[in-house]
Each structure stands twice: as structure tokens, then as C-alpha cells.
Amino acid sequence: MKVWGHVLDALERHGRCALVSVAATQGSAPRDEGAHMVVTPEGFHGTIGGGALEWRAIAGAQALMARGAGTRHSSHALGPELGQCCGGRVDLRTEVFDQTSVAVVRGRALREDEACRSV
């Protein structure tokens, strides 16, 4: 998934968005470190693994977006906390972007496109 292209598109369409990334995992987890999901006020694109983890991450990202730009780290025990069968632990990083972030995000999207073309 071209992460920064989706972040840029979400910013242009919605004025703000959040990037939820799997920062680390321990034990069994639905997605590996580096998985991403772009969340807007109306929905999301991509996945960090589905289930209760994903729904909690979407709700948290939308709440963080309502407060403005910023970053939040969270850790989730999949079995005991969320009732997911994986049973491992997932650490998430949620970054909120708004109109003040457009130039930085556009630069990252361009570098991402260039990297994809050179492969």
C-alpha cells in the first residue's frame, strides 16, 4: 500500500486524517510491524488486522483527529483486553495530519512514488 499517497489523498478530500501503524508486535498478531491504515472522519483505507483491535484503533484515531494534529502510542493485549484469538500484543502509533501537514505529506508521497518506480 502506498501509505503517503493515501494520506495525501485523505488530507485533500477531508482536511484531516490519521495514519495508524503497527509499531511492534509480540507473540501472535493479525498483522506484522509496518502495517498501516489511513483513517478519515468518515471511514478508513487499509488494515491493521481487523477485529476489535481495528475498530478500537479507528475510534481512537477519529477521537484524536477531533482534537487536532498529534501523535499517540498505545499497546493492546489482544486476548485479555480485546477478546481476539491471536493472543499476542500489538503496539500502535497513531499520527494525525491536518492542513498544516500537507507540504510534508506531499514530499513523502513524492519520495514514495519515486521509490516504487525505481524498483
Salt bridges, closest charged atoms under 4 A:
ASP9 OD2 - ARG13 NE 2.89
GLU12 OE2 - ARG106 NH2 3.18
GLU42 OE1 - HIS14 ND1 2.66
GLU81 OE2 - ARG56 NH1 2.63
GLU81 OE2 - HIS76 ND1 3.12
GLU95 OE1 - ARG93 NH2 3.38
ASP113 OD1 - LYS2 NZ 2.81
